[in-house]
Amino acid sequence: MRAFETFKWINARGAPLAALALLLAFGAFIHRMAITRLDVNDWRLAGADARAEGRVRFIGYVDAYPWVALLFAAFFAGSLVWLQFRQSPRWALWLTFAFLALPVLGYAWACLRVESAPLIWRR
């Protein structure tokens, strides 16, 4: 009977962790697309200003040191699990999720900006 109760608890409280998994999968997909785009262009963008170069350097840093993203993902998941075990109010859980999702969405925005830059055509 204990296993059934555990399964019931996971089923009732698994939405934030499922949303986290989808958010991290989206971030990883966008990151891989940006890296592929930068590899095609030899890590240069056409008509790049200082902000675009900063985005390229930031994406390169995350690509060179993936432990930063893994550490943040572990902190994010740990925060959600801790709030679940504390039986905190649902609004606190989703507010925490929203605040911790902002860096992931900001990084996805930076990757999308790099992906949408014009290609460099070489002859």
Phi, psi and omega in degrees: 000332181294321180294322178296319179294321177296315178298320179296320178294316179296319180294322181283330187246015185271354184298315180296323179289325176293319177295323177297317179299318178294319179296316179291324176295320176298315179298319179294321179295314180296320178299314182296322178295319180294319179296318178297318179297318179291326177294323178296322183264015182055039176061033175232152176240146179289129178061039184285131174264188184294323180293319179294320177295324176296320176297318179296317178296320180294317177296320176296323178294315179295325178290323181284329182236078183291346180294337178295314179292321179294321178295318178295319179297321178293320177296318180299309181295319179297321178296317180294317179295319179297317178294327177293315181291330177286348183057047179286164179298152182297325180296325179291322179295313182287331175293318175298316178301315182296316180293322180281343177279341182301315178297324179294317179292325176294319177293321177297322177297317179297319178295320178294325177295320178292320180293329183271001178290150180296151178285153173265118180265124178246148178254000000 
